[in-house]
Amino acid sequence: MKTPMLMKPKLKIYAALLVATIALMVALGRCSRQYASKEAQSSGGDTIDVAIEYSPLSLYMYADTLGGFSHDLLNLIAKREHLHIKFHPMTSLDRSLKQLREGTVDIVAAQMPSTSDFKQQYLFTDAVAIDKQVLVQRRGKDGSVAVKSQLDLAGKTVCVANGSPVATRIANLAREIGDSIHVRTLDKSQEQLFLLVAAGDELYAVVSDNTARSLAVRYADIDVSTAISFNQFQAWAMAKNDTVLLQRMNKWLHNVRQTDEYKQLRKRYNL
C-alpha cells in the first residue's frame, strides 16, 4: 500500500511535463505560420529562423498563451523592424547548435552563457540578460541539503544539457576544488533536467538561475540556492561567419532598449 503513495508525487511531476509539452504543441499548431512544429528547415528569403529553447525565460506556455522574454523580445524587434521571424522550438541544445553550424537556423535563443570557449565556435549578440548557473537538488525531510557549497560537489555526479558550456564550467570547478566532479550530459531541456531531480530520477542538475527560480516556486522540496557560477551575460548565438546578421541584430537590440515597450517587457519578467 505504501508504494502507490510514494509514486503519486513523481507521477504528478511527469504529468506536469507531459501537459506542458502537449500544450506547447497545441499552441504551435494554432500559430503554424510563425512556429515550426516539424524538424527545422531553413525558410530562405528574408525570414530569420530562430531555434528557441523551451524554458520560462525563453519560450513558455502561460495559461493558453505563448510567452517568454526572448520570444517576446524577438517579436518586439520583428514588429519594430518589419522582420519575419520563424521560431523552431528546441528539443535539444546540441542539435540546435548543429543546425546553426549547418545553416538550417540563423539564431539559437537559449539561456546559454556566452563563455570564452563558445565564443571560439559561435558569434554572440550583445547581452540579452544576465544570469548564472545553479544546482538543483532535493531537500531532506528536515529541509537540509547534501550540497551546501561548491566544495560539497566533490565526487558527485551532476547532469547538464547536452551541448551546454556548463560542462566546461564544472570541469573548471573540479580543478578549483581539487577533486573530481562527474558530469552526465543528457539530451534534455533545462526544465526537463529540473523535473528529473524533482521526480527523484537524478540527484543533481545544473540549470540557469532564472529557470530554476521560476520552476522552484511549484516544488517546495527543491533547493536552488547553491550557485555554480558567477553572474554571466546571456546572449543569442549565431554562426561564426554570419557577421552581417550579428551587426544588424546588435543594432536592433540597441534601438529596442530605448523604448518603453522594452522596459515593460523586463518588468514583466522581473529582469
C-alpha positions in Angstrom: 0.0 0.0 0.0 2.9 2.4 0.5 4.3 2.2 -3.0 1.4 3.9 -4.7 1.6 6.8 -2.2 5.2 7.2 -2.9 4.7 7.2 -6.6 2.0 9.9 -6.6 4.3 13.0 -6.4 6.5 11.5 -9.1 3.6 10.9 -11.4 2.4 14.4 -10.8 5.8 15.7 -11.9 5.8 13.6 -15.0 2.2 14.6 -15.8 3.2 18.3 -15.4 6.0 17.8 -18.0 3.7 15.9 -20.4 0.9 18.5 -20.1 3.4 21.4 -20.8 4.7 19.6 -23.8 1.2 18.9 -25.2 0.1 22.4 -24.5 3.1 23.8 -26.4 2.4 21.6 -29.4 -1.2 22.6 -29.5 -0.2 26.3 -29.3 2.3 25.8 -32.1 -0.4 24.2 -34.2 -2.5 27.2 -33.8 0.3 29.5 -34.9 1.8 27.5 -37.7 2.8 30.5 -39.8 5.3 31.7 -37.2 6.2 28.5 -35.5 7.6 25.3 -37.0 6.4 22.1 -35.4 8.5 19.7 -37.6 12.2 19.2 -38.0 13.9 22.6 -38.6 14.3 23.6 -42.2 15.7 26.9 -43.4 12.9 29.1 -44.6 15.1 31.0 -47.0 14.4 34.6 -48.3 14.2 37.3 -45.7 12.9 35.0 -42.9 15.1 34.7 -39.8 14.9 31.2 -38.5 15.3 31.1 -34.7 15.8 27.9 -32.7 14.4 28.8 -29.3 14.7 27.0 -26.0 11.5 25.9 -24.2 12.1 27.4 -20.8 10.3 30.1 -18.6 12.7 32.8 -19.8 12.9 31.9 -23.5 9.6 30.3 -24.7 6.9 29.1 -22.4 3.2 28.4 -22.1 1.4 30.8 -19.8 -2.2 29.6 -19.5 -3.2 29.4 -23.2 -0.6 32.0 -24.4 2.9 31.6 -25.5 5.4 33.9 -23.9 9.0 34.1 -22.6 11.4 37.0 -22.5 13.4 36.0 -25.6 10.3 35.1 -27.5 8.6 38.4 -26.7 11.8 40.5 -27.3 12.3 38.9 -30.7 8.7 39.6 -31.6 9.1 43.2 -30.5 12.2 43.6 -32.6 10.4 42.0 -35.6 7.4 44.4 -35.2 9.6 47.5 -35.0 12.0 46.5 -37.8 9.4 44.8 -40.1 11.0 41.4 -39.9 9.7 38.0 -40.5 10.8 35.6 -37.8 10.1 31.9 -37.7 10.5 30.0 -34.4 11.8 26.5 -34.1 11.2 25.2 -30.6 14.3 23.4 -29.4 14.2 19.8 -28.3 18.0 19.6 -27.8 20.6 22.4 -27.4 23.2 20.2 -29.0 21.0 19.5 -32.1 20.1 23.2 -32.4 23.7 24.2 -32.4 24.4 21.7 -35.1 21.6 23.2 -37.2 23.2 26.6 -36.6 26.5 25.4 -37.9 24.8 23.8 -40.9 22.8 26.9 -41.7 19.4 25.4 -41.0 18.7 28.1 -38.4 20.1 31.6 -38.1 19.9 32.2 -34.4 19.9 30.0 -31.3 18.0 31.7 -28.5 18.6 29.9 -25.2 19.7 30.6 -21.7 23.2 30.0 -22.7 26.2 31.9 -21.2 28.5 33.5 -23.8 31.6 31.8 -22.4 35.1 32.2 -24.0 35.0 28.6 -25.2 31.7 29.1 -27.0 32.9 32.4 -28.5 35.5 30.5 -30.4 32.8 28.5 -32.1 29.9 31.0 -32.5 29.2 34.6 -32.7 27.1 36.1 -29.9 24.9 39.2 -29.8 25.2 41.9 -27.2 23.9 40.7 -23.8 20.2 39.9 -23.7 20.1 39.2 -20.0 22.4 38.4 -17.0 22.1 35.0 -15.3 24.1 32.4 -13.5 24.1 28.6 -13.2 22.7 27.0 -10.0 22.5 23.5 -8.6 19.1 21.8 -8.5 18.8 19.3 -5.6 16.1 17.8 -3.3 15.8 18.8 0.3 15.7 16.2 3.0 12.7 15.7 5.2 14.2 18.1 7.7 14.8 20.7 5.0 18.6 20.1 4.8 20.5 19.7 1.6 23.5 17.5 0.8 25.4 20.2 -1.2 25.7 23.5 0.8 28.6 24.9 -1.2 30.6 24.1 -4.3 33.1 22.1 -2.2 30.4 19.6 -1.4 30.2 18.6 -5.1 33.5 16.6 -4.8 32.9 13.0 -6.0 29.3 13.7 -7.0 27.6 13.4 -10.4 25.6 16.3 -11.9 23.5 16.4 -15.0 23.7 19.1 -17.6 22.1 19.6 -21.0 24.0 18.1 -23.9 26.0 20.7 -25.8 25.8 23.2 -22.9 29.0 25.2 -22.0 28.1 24.4 -18.3 30.1 21.2 -18.6 33.2 23.2 -19.1 32.4 25.3 -16.1 32.0 22.2 -13.9 35.4 20.8 -15.2 37.0 24.1 -14.2 35.2 24.0 -10.8 36.6 20.5 -10.2 40.1 21.8 -10.7 39.4 24.7 -8.4 38.3 22.4 -5.5 41.0 19.9 -6.3 38.6 16.9 -6.6 36.6 15.2 -9.3 33.0 16.2 -10.2 31.4 13.8 -12.6 29.3 15.2 -15.4 26.5 13.4 -17.2 25.1 15.1 -20.3 21.5 14.4 -21.2 19.6 15.4 -24.3 17.1 17.3 -22.2 15.9 20.8 -21.8 16.6 22.8 -18.6 13.1 22.3 -17.4 13.3 18.5 -18.0 16.5 18.4 -16.0 14.8 20.2 -13.2 11.9 17.8 -13.2 14.1 14.8 -13.3 15.6 15.9 -10.0 12.2 16.8 -8.6 11.0 13.3 -9.5 14.0 11.7 -7.8 15.4 10.2 -11.0 18.5 12.3 -10.8 20.2 13.7 -7.6 21.7 16.9 -9.1 21.4 19.0 -12.2 22.8 22.4 -13.2 20.4 24.9 -14.9 20.1 28.6 -15.2 19.1 30.6 -12.1 16.1 32.2 -13.8 14.7 28.8 -15.0 15.4 27.2 -11.6 13.7 30.0 -9.6 10.7 30.1 -11.9 10.1 26.4 -11.5 11.1 26.1 -7.8 8.0 28.1 -6.7 5.9 25.0 -7.5 8.2 22.5 -5.8 8.8 23.2 -2.1 11.2 20.3 -1.6 13.6 21.5 -4.3 16.6 23.7 -3.4 18.2 26.0 -6.0 20.3 28.2 -3.7 23.8 26.8 -4.5 25.5 28.9 -7.2 27.7 27.1 -9.7 28.9 30.2 -11.5 29.1 33.9 -11.1 26.6 36.1 -13.0 27.2 35.7 -16.7 26.0 37.5 -19.8 23.3 35.6 -21.7 23.2 36.2 -25.4 21.9 34.7 -28.7 24.2 32.6 -30.7 24.9 32.9 -34.5 27.1 31.1 -37.0 30.7 32.2 -36.9 30.5 33.6 -40.4 27.2 35.5 -40.0 28.7 38.9 -39.2 26.1 40.8 -41.2 23.2 39.4 -39.2 25.1 40.0 -36.0 25.7 43.6 -36.7 22.0 44.1 -37.6 20.7 42.3 -34.5 23.0 44.3 -32.2 21.7 47.5 -33.8 18.1 46.3 -33.4 18.8 45.4 -29.8 20.3 48.8 -29.1 17.3 50.6 -30.6 14.7 48.5 -28.8 16.3 49.0 -25.4 15.5 52.7 -25.7 11.7 52.0 -25.8 9.1 51.9 -23.1 7.9 48.6 -24.5 11.3 47.1 -23.7 11.2 48.4 -20.1 7.7 47.0 -19.7 9.0 43.6 -21.0 11.8 43.5 -18.5 9.4 44.4 -15.7 7.0 41.7 -16.8 9.8 39.0 -16.5 11.4 40.5 -13.4 14.7 41.2 -15.1 
